[in-house]
Amino acid sequence: MAFDWLFKLVSKLQVAVYRGTDGKYMASMRGMPVLLLTTVGRKTGQARTTPLMYIRDGESYVITASNNGRNKHPAWFYNLKASPQAEIALPSKRLQVTATFATTAEKERLWPVLIEQAPFFDGYRKKTSREIPMVVLSP
């Protein structure tokens, strides 16, 4: 995409402000709560942090690999496939989590919850030919 560099810059700014204020600022986007997901890069072995919207499912946090409706999964998705151990930052809290990929039945239950809170995710689903995965992050 033509504006990938801008998206990356805004993401870096959001991560810096979120961390610098312990989640007091930049902890929501488009009416959705945001967490910071830190994974280990599958190619580099370096820590990679991405701000992501989420929904709750009991004690777990559910993130969606929509990649804004692009036809490829986001890098963090591949990082979690390679190493499902990660860290999330929430306002005033950090948790070690394990990622699992939502089954078809789980996704059938979780997708409507996501769409109720963030209808624009349905637009992402319509923009792409790929199946958009949902990832469950459990402490």
MDTraj code that builds the backbone (N, CA, C; nanometers):
import mdtraj as md
import numpy as np

residues = "MET ALA PHE ASP TRP LEU PHE LYS LEU VAL SER LYS LEU GLN VAL ALA VAL TYR ARG GLY THR ASP GLY LYS TYR MET ALA SER MET ARG GLY MET PRO VAL LEU LEU LEU THR THR VAL GLY ARG LYS THR GLY GLN ALA ARG THR THR PRO LEU MET TYR ILE ARG ASP GLY GLU SER TYR VAL ILE THR ALA SER ASN ASN GLY ARG ASN LYS HIS PRO ALA TRP PHE TYR ASN LEU LYS ALA SER PRO GLN ALA GLU ILE ALA LEU PRO SER LYS ARG LEU GLN VAL THR ALA THR PHE ALA THR THR ALA GLU LYS GLU ARG LEU TRP PRO VAL LEU ILE GLU GLN ALA PRO PHE PHE ASP GLY TYR ARG LYS LYS THR SER ARG GLU ILE PRO MET VAL VAL LEU SER PRO".split()
xyz = np.array([
    [0.0844, -0.1193, 0.0000],
    [0.0000, 0.0000, 0.0000],
    [0.0880, 0.1244, 0.0000],
    [0.0367, 0.2276, -0.0583],
    [0.1126, 0.3508, -0.0729],
    [0.1448, 0.4172, 0.0610],
    [0.0611, 0.3972, 0.1595],
    [0.0816, 0.4657, 0.2857],
    [0.1295, 0.3725, 0.3971],
    [0.1910, 0.2604, 0.3633],
    [0.2436, 0.1690, 0.4650],
    [0.3406, 0.2391, 0.5597],
    [0.4259, 0.3246, 0.5062],
    [0.5242, 0.3951, 0.5884],
    [0.4543, 0.4837, 0.6917],
    [0.3429, 0.5471, 0.6521],
    [0.2692, 0.6334, 0.7436],
    [0.2029, 0.5503, 0.8535],
    [0.1461, 0.4370, 0.8144],
    [0.0828, 0.3469, 0.9115],
    [0.1861, 0.2999, 1.0139],
    [0.3059, 0.2635, 0.9679],
    [0.4122, 0.2180, 1.0583],
    [0.4572, 0.3298, 1.1513],
    [0.4663, 0.4509, 1.0987],
    [0.5056, 0.5653, 1.1803],
    [0.4026, 0.5927, 1.2899],
    [0.2749, 0.5910, 1.2525],
    [0.1674, 0.6142, 1.3496],
    [0.1676, 0.5030, 1.4553],
    [0.1912, 0.3788, 1.4134],
    [0.1968, 0.2669, 1.5090],
    [0.3109, 0.2860, 1.6083],
    [0.4279, 0.3270, 1.5587],
    [0.5422, 0.3509, 1.6484],
    [0.5122, 0.4631, 1.7468],
    [0.4478, 0.5686, 1.6981],
    [0.4092, 0.6787, 1.7855],
    [0.3104, 0.6309, 1.8911],
    [0.2121, 0.5512, 1.8490],
    [0.1127, 0.5007, 1.9439],
    [0.1796, 0.4144, 2.0512],
    [0.2708, 0.3272, 2.0120],
    [0.3420, 0.2426, 2.1084],
    [0.4193, 0.3301, 2.2074],
    [0.4906, 0.4312, 2.1578],
    [0.5708, 0.5171, 2.2449],
    [0.4839, 0.5936, 2.3449],
    [0.3736, 0.6496, 2.2971],
    [0.2850, 0.7252, 2.3864],
    [0.2174, 0.6315, 2.4863],
    [0.1701, 0.5176, 2.4401],
    [0.1043, 0.4195, 2.5263],
    [0.1998, 0.3791, 2.6395],
    [0.3215, 0.3407, 2.6020],
    [0.4199, 0.2996, 2.7033],
    [0.4580, 0.4150, 2.7939],
    [0.4801, 0.5323, 2.7352],
    [0.5237, 0.6479, 2.8125],
    [0.4214, 0.6960, 2.9134],
    [0.2952, 0.6681, 2.8882],
    [0.1889, 0.7109, 2.9801],
    [0.1261, 0.5931, 3.0526],
    [0.1867, 0.4755, 3.0408],
    [0.1359, 0.3529, 3.1027],
    [-0.0093, 0.3257, 3.0615],
    [-0.0382, 0.3563, 2.9350],
    [-0.1712, 0.3283, 2.8817],
    [-0.2755, 0.4341, 2.9108],
    [-0.2344, 0.5453, 2.9703],
    [-0.3309, 0.6525, 2.9967],
    [-0.3781, 0.7157, 2.8658],
    [-0.2878, 0.7219, 2.7684],
    [-0.3203, 0.7756, 2.6368],
    [-0.2934, 0.6697, 2.5304],
    [-0.3680, 0.6765, 2.4228],
    [-0.3539, 0.5878, 2.3069],
    [-0.3944, 0.4433, 2.3372],
    [-0.4767, 0.4238, 2.4398],
    [-0.5216, 0.2893, 2.4753],
    [-0.6571, 0.2564, 2.4143],
    [-0.7018, 0.3393, 2.3221],
    [-0.8234, 0.3079, 2.2478],
    [-0.8105, 0.3681, 2.1085],
    [-0.8850, 0.3070, 2.0168],
    [-0.8841, 0.3512, 1.8783],
    [-1.0191, 0.3157, 1.8172],
    [-1.0810, 0.4129, 1.7548],
    [-1.2108, 0.3911, 1.6911],
    [-1.3128, 0.3283, 1.7869],
    [-1.3053, 0.3685, 1.9135],
    [-1.3989, 0.3197, 2.0132],
    [-1.3668, 0.1825, 2.0701],
    [-1.2533, 0.1262, 2.0303],
    [-1.2129, -0.0074, 2.0770],
    [-1.0928, 0.0040, 2.1697],
    [-1.0850, -0.0823, 2.2723],
    [-0.9651, -0.0828, 2.3557],
    [-0.8456, -0.1377, 2.2765],
    [-0.7274, -0.0903, 2.3118],
    [-0.6048, -0.1314, 2.2443],
    [-0.5078, -0.1889, 2.3463],
    [-0.4434, -0.2981, 2.3079],
    [-0.3335, -0.3542, 2.3863],
    [-0.2076, -0.3469, 2.3007],
    [-0.0939, -0.3593, 2.3654],
    [0.0332, -0.3689, 2.2932],
    [0.0765, -0.5143, 2.2971],
    [0.0910, -0.5739, 2.1806],
    [0.1345, -0.7128, 2.1687],
    [0.2831, -0.7141, 2.1351],
    [0.3620, -0.7817, 2.2187],
    [0.5046, -0.7968, 2.1895],
    [0.5318, -0.9432, 2.1603],
    [0.5777, -0.9676, 2.0383],
    [0.6121, -1.1017, 1.9914],
    [0.7624, -1.1058, 1.9632],
    [0.8119, -1.2260, 1.9365],
    [0.9498, -1.2431, 1.8929],
    [0.9464, -1.2611, 1.7413],
    [1.0201, -1.1774, 1.6706],
    [1.0243, -1.1865, 1.5250],
    [1.0753, -1.3230, 1.4813],
    [1.0019, -1.3895, 1.3959],
    [1.0379, -1.5254, 1.3551],
    [1.1650, -1.5290, 1.2726],
    [1.1977, -1.4218, 1.2042],
    [1.3196, -1.4163, 1.1233],
    [1.4352, -1.3516, 1.1979],
    [1.4056, -1.2487, 1.2770],
    [1.5114, -1.1702, 1.3413],
    [1.5412, -1.2115, 1.4847],
    [1.4411, -1.2723, 1.5521],
    [1.4578, -1.3022, 1.6940],
    [1.4446, -1.1792, 1.7822],
    [1.4108, -1.0651, 1.7230],
    [1.3976, -0.9382, 1.7958],
    [1.2538, -0.9206, 1.8449],
    [1.2405, -0.8493, 1.9554],
    [1.1073, -0.8173, 2.0064],
    [1.0387, -0.7198, 1.9114],
    [0.9126, -0.7465, 1.8817],
    [0.8315, -0.6614, 1.7933],
    [0.7020, -0.6277, 1.8658],
    [0.6691, -0.4999, 1.8739],
    [0.5487, -0.4561, 1.9451],
    [0.4519, -0.3903, 1.8483],
    [0.3262, -0.4328, 1.8596],
    [0.2209, -0.3846, 1.7713],
    [0.0987, -0.3453, 1.8541],
    [0.0423, -0.2262, 1.8314],
    [-0.0843, -0.1917, 1.8980],
    [-0.1997, -0.2592, 1.8241],
    [-0.2872, -0.3244, 1.8997],
    [-0.3992, -0.3980, 1.8393],
    [-0.5268, -0.3791, 1.9195],
    [-0.6365, -0.3664, 1.8487],
    [-0.7676, -0.3647, 1.9129],
    [-0.8001, -0.5061, 1.9598],
    [-0.8808, -0.5150, 2.0638],
    [-0.9153, -0.6472, 2.1155],
    [-1.0552, -0.6478, 2.1746],
    [-1.1056, -0.7703, 2.1903],
    [-1.2264, -0.7930, 2.2685],
    [-1.1892, -0.8901, 2.3797],
    [-1.2708, -0.8956, 2.4815],
    [-1.2471, -0.9878, 2.5920],
    [-1.3336, -1.1116, 2.5738],
    [-1.2790, -1.2236, 2.6192],
    [-1.3530, -1.3494, 2.6250],
    [-1.3133, -1.4143, 2.7561],
    [-1.3898, -1.3872, 2.8599],
    [-1.3522, -1.4344, 2.9933],
    [-1.2218, -1.3675, 3.0346],
    [-1.1233, -1.4481, 3.0732],
    [-0.9914, -1.3966, 3.1140],
    [-0.9001, -1.3705, 2.9946],
    [-0.9428, -1.4098, 2.8765],
    [-0.8588, -1.3995, 2.7571],
    [-0.8856, -1.2708, 2.6794],
    [-0.7891, -1.2373, 2.5959],
    [-0.7950, -1.1219, 2.5070],
    [-0.7944, -1.1765, 2.3647],
    [-0.8860, -1.1301, 2.2822],
    [-0.8993, -1.1825, 2.1462],
    [-0.8618, -1.0718, 2.0477],
    [-0.7619, -1.1022, 1.9640],
    [-0.7179, -1.0084, 1.8617],
    [-0.7505, -1.0676, 1.7250],
    [-0.7604, -0.9818, 1.6265],
    [-0.8038, -1.0239, 1.4941],
    [-0.6985, -0.9861, 1.3909],
    [-0.6571, -1.0831, 1.3114],
    [-0.5508, -1.0615, 1.2122],
    [-0.6088, -1.0066, 1.0818],
    [-0.6784, -0.8942, 1.0911],
    [-0.7460, -0.8370, 0.9746],
    [-0.6485, -0.7712, 0.8772],
    [-0.5420, -0.7129, 0.9298],
    [-0.4439, -0.6411, 0.8475],
    [-0.5151, -0.5396, 0.7578],
    [-0.6164, -0.4755, 0.8128],
    [-0.6951, -0.3740, 0.7415],
    [-0.7537, -0.4249, 0.6100],
    [-0.7813, -0.5540, 0.6035],
    [-0.8434, -0.6116, 0.4852],
    [-0.7465, -0.6457, 0.3729],
    [-0.6177, -0.6419, 0.4025],
    [-0.5194, -0.6793, 0.2996],
    [-0.5258, -0.8299, 0.2749],
    [-0.4688, -0.8731, 0.1631],
    [-0.4739, -1.0143, 0.1258],
    [-0.3629, -1.0983, 0.1863],
    [-0.2941, -1.0471, 0.2871],
    [-0.1949, -1.1275, 0.3590],
    [-0.2103, -1.1023, 0.5082],
    [-0.1714, -1.2020, 0.5850],
    [-0.1778, -1.1887, 0.7304],
    [-0.0726, -1.0881, 0.7769],
    [-0.0973, -1.0232, 0.8910],
    [0.0038, -0.9318, 0.9450],
    [0.1244, -1.0095, 0.9988],
    [0.2389, -0.9436, 1.0074],
    [0.3631, -1.0081, 1.0527],
    [0.3477, -1.0681, 1.1922],
    [0.2764, -0.9995, 1.2821],
    [0.2637, -1.0507, 1.4186],
    [0.1948, -1.1874, 1.4212],
    [0.1045, -1.2121, 1.3253],
    [0.0355, -1.3406, 1.3181],
    [0.1362, -1.4531, 1.2929],
    [0.2265, -1.4320, 1.1972],
    [0.3290, -1.5324, 1.1666],
    [0.4253, -1.5492, 1.2840],
    [0.4545, -1.4392, 1.3538],
    [0.5415, -1.4484, 1.4718],
    [0.4772, -1.5362, 1.5792],
    [0.3460, -1.5198, 1.6004],
    [0.2772, -1.6019, 1.7005],
    [0.2672, -1.7479, 1.6565],
    [0.2545, -1.7726, 1.5272],
    [0.2533, -1.9114, 1.4791],
    [0.3877, -1.9787, 1.5078],
    [0.4957, -1.9033, 1.4908],
    [0.6292, -1.9573, 1.5135],
    [0.6601, -1.9728, 1.6624],
    [0.6088, -1.8800, 1.7439],
    [0.6335, -1.8815, 1.8881],
    [0.5117, -1.8223, 1.9583],
    [0.4242, -1.9067, 2.0131],
    [0.2980, -1.8572, 2.0688],
    [0.3097, -1.7854, 2.2039],
    [0.4282, -1.7788, 2.2597],
    [0.4467, -1.7056, 2.3854],
    [0.4670, -1.5579, 2.3530],
    [0.3967, -1.4709, 2.4242],
    [0.4048, -1.3276, 2.3964],
    [0.3776, -1.2504, 2.5248],
    [0.3895, -1.1189, 2.5138],
    [0.3551, -1.0304, 2.6251],
    [0.2550, -0.9290, 2.5738],
    [0.1580, -0.8962, 2.6580],
    [0.0677, -0.7870, 2.6244],
    [0.0786, -0.6805, 2.7329],
    [0.0648, -0.5566, 2.6893],
    [0.0586, -0.4433, 2.7812],
    [-0.0804, -0.3840, 2.7705],
    [-0.1371, -0.3591, 2.8854],
    [-0.2670, -0.2950, 2.8994],
    [-0.2442, -0.1758, 2.9911],
    [-0.3390, -0.0841, 3.0015],
    [-0.3178, 0.0256, 3.0955],
    [-0.2831, -0.0267, 3.2352],
    [-0.1650, 0.0112, 3.2827],
    [-0.1150, -0.0232, 3.4169],
    [-0.0980, -0.1726, 3.4409],
    [-0.0821, -0.2525, 3.3336],
    [-0.0679, -0.3966, 3.3531],
    [0.0079, -0.4579, 3.2360],
    [0.0938, -0.5560, 3.2679],
    [0.1599, -0.6374, 3.1652],
    [0.1366, -0.7833, 3.1994],
    [0.1095, -0.8624, 3.0952],
    [0.0822, -1.0044, 3.1150],
    [0.1597, -1.0883, 3.0153],
    [0.2076, -1.2019, 3.0618],
    [0.2621, -1.3031, 2.9722],
    [0.1430, -1.3852, 2.9244],
    [0.1364, -1.4094, 2.7943],
    [0.0225, -1.4815, 2.7377],
    [0.0701, -1.5909, 2.6424],
    [-0.0206, -1.6839, 2.6193],
    [0.0004, -1.7874, 2.5184],
    [-0.1092, -1.7708, 2.4142],
    [-0.0680, -1.7696, 2.2878],
    [-0.1627, -1.7519, 2.1773],
    [-0.2120, -1.8861, 2.1268],
    [-0.3418, -1.8941, 2.1058],
    [-0.4018, -2.0068, 2.0345],
    [-0.4883, -1.9459, 1.9241],
    [-0.5093, -2.0215, 1.8207],
    [-0.5841, -1.9715, 1.7065],
    [-0.7271, -2.0223, 1.7173],
    [-0.8205, -1.9293, 1.7108],
    [-0.9617, -1.9641, 1.7303],
    [-1.0058, -2.0706, 1.6303],
    [-1.0739, -2.1699, 1.6815],
    [-1.1321, -2.2736, 1.5963],
    [-1.2504, -2.2133, 1.5206],
    [-1.3011, -2.2859, 1.4267],
    [-1.4179, -2.2398, 1.3515],
    [-1.5340, -2.2111, 1.4458],
    [-1.5583, -2.3013, 1.5414],
    [-1.6687, -2.2824, 1.6368],
    [-1.6443, -2.1586, 1.7238],
    [-1.5213, -2.1398, 1.7706],
    [-1.4906, -2.0218, 1.8523],
    [-1.5103, -1.8944, 1.7706],
    [-1.4640, -1.8978, 1.6478],
    [-1.4765, -1.7793, 1.5627],
    [-1.6237, -1.7477, 1.5339],
    [-1.7063, -1.8502, 1.5143],
    [-1.8490, -1.8280, 1.4920],
    [-1.9132, -1.7600, 1.6128],
    [-1.8609, -1.7859, 1.7314],
    [-1.9112, -1.7228, 1.8537],
    [-1.8508, -1.5833, 1.8729],
    [-1.7209, -1.5675, 1.8439],
    [-1.6500, -1.4429, 1.8733],
    [-1.6687, -1.3344, 1.7674],
    [-1.6792, -1.3730, 1.6402],
    [-1.6892, -1.2721, 1.5339],
    [-1.8085, -1.1782, 1.5544],
    [-1.9290, -1.2284, 1.5851],
    [-2.0411, -1.1358, 1.6079],
    [-2.0175, -1.0408, 1.7259],
    [-1.9462, -1.0860, 1.8278],
    [-1.9133, -0.9988, 1.9412],
    [-1.8230, -0.8850, 1.8932],
    [-1.7233, -0.9199, 1.8119],
    [-1.6337, -0.8189, 1.7559],
    [-1.7110, -0.7198, 1.6696],
    [-1.7954, -0.7694, 1.5816],
    [-1.8697, -0.6838, 1.4882],
    [-1.9669, -0.5920, 1.5619],
    [-2.0227, -0.6412, 1.6707],
    [-2.1121, -0.5561, 1.7503],
    [-2.0359, -0.4353, 1.8053],
    [-1.9119, -0.4576, 1.8480],
    [-1.8308, -0.3496, 1.9051],
    [-1.7580, -0.2678, 1.7986],
    [-1.7245, -0.3328, 1.6856],
    [-1.6445, -0.2676, 1.5823],
    [-1.6913, -0.3131, 1.4441],
    [-1.8022, -0.2576, 1.3956],
    [-1.8600, -0.3022, 1.2685],
    [-1.7644, -0.2906, 1.1496],
    [-1.6650, -0.2035, 1.1577],
    [-1.5717, -0.1853, 1.0457],
    [-1.4900, -0.3108, 1.0170],
    [-1.4792, -0.4044, 1.1121],
    [-1.4077, -0.5292, 1.0853],
    [-1.4793, -0.6118, 0.9778],
    [-1.6100, -0.5988, 0.9691],
    [-1.6827, -0.6687, 0.8631],
    [-1.6416, -0.6157, 0.7262],
    [-1.6118, -0.4867, 0.7183],
    [-1.5614, -0.4282, 0.5945],
    [-1.4268, -0.4871, 0.5559],
    [-1.3420, -0.5127, 0.6550],
    [-1.2123, -0.5758, 0.6270],
    [-1.2337, -0.7149, 0.5686],
    [-1.3299, -0.7872, 0.6252],
    [-1.3578, -0.9234, 0.5778],
    [-1.4047, -0.9210, 0.4319],
    [-1.4813, -0.8198, 0.3960],
    [-1.5319, -0.8095, 0.2587],
    [-1.4233, -0.7664, 0.1594],
    [-1.3192, -0.6979, 0.2092],
    [-1.2123, -0.6491, 0.1212],
    [-1.1141, -0.7585, 0.0792],
    [-1.1082, -0.8680, 0.1530],
    [-1.0062, -0.9692, 0.1276],
    [-1.0675, -1.1037, 0.0910],
    [-0.9903, -1.1827, 0.0204],
    [-1.0351, -1.3176, -0.0144],
    [-0.9870, -1.4198, 0.0890],
    [-0.8982, -1.3788, 0.1781],
    [-0.8461, -1.4728, 0.2781],
    [-0.9395, -1.4806, 0.3989],
    [-0.9297, -1.5905, 0.4701],
    [-1.0014, -1.6068, 0.5961],
    [-0.9268, -1.5254, 0.7016],
    [-0.9964, -1.4377, 0.7712],
    [-0.9323, -1.3544, 0.8732],
    [-0.9309, -1.4313, 1.0054],
    [-0.8099, -1.4642, 1.0542],
    [-0.8008, -1.5391, 1.1806],
    [-0.8268, -1.4530, 1.3032],
    [-0.8748, -1.5183, 1.4065],
    [-0.8862, -1.4572, 1.5386],
    [-0.7912, -1.5348, 1.6296],
    [-0.7216, -1.4611, 1.7155],
    [-0.6204, -1.5208, 1.8021],
    [-0.6591, -1.4944, 1.9465],
    [-0.6606, -1.5997, 2.0267],
    [-0.6955, -1.5892, 2.1681],
    [-0.5665, -1.5850, 2.2495],
    [-0.5508, -1.4790, 2.3268],
    [-0.4328, -1.4616, 2.4118],
    [-0.4738, -1.4899, 2.5551],
    [-0.4199, -1.5983, 2.6108],
    [-0.4583, -1.6402, 2.7460],
    [-0.3422, -1.6228, 2.8411],
    [-0.3695, -1.5580, 2.9565],
    [-0.2624, -1.5408, 3.0568],
    [-0.2118, -1.6735, 3.1099],
])
top = md.Topology()
chain = top.add_chain()
for i, resn in enumerate(residues, 1):
    res = top.add_residue(resn, chain, resSeq=i)
    for name in ("N", "CA", "C"):
        top.add_atom(name, md.element.get_by_symbol(name[0]), res)
traj = md.Trajectory(xyz[None], top)
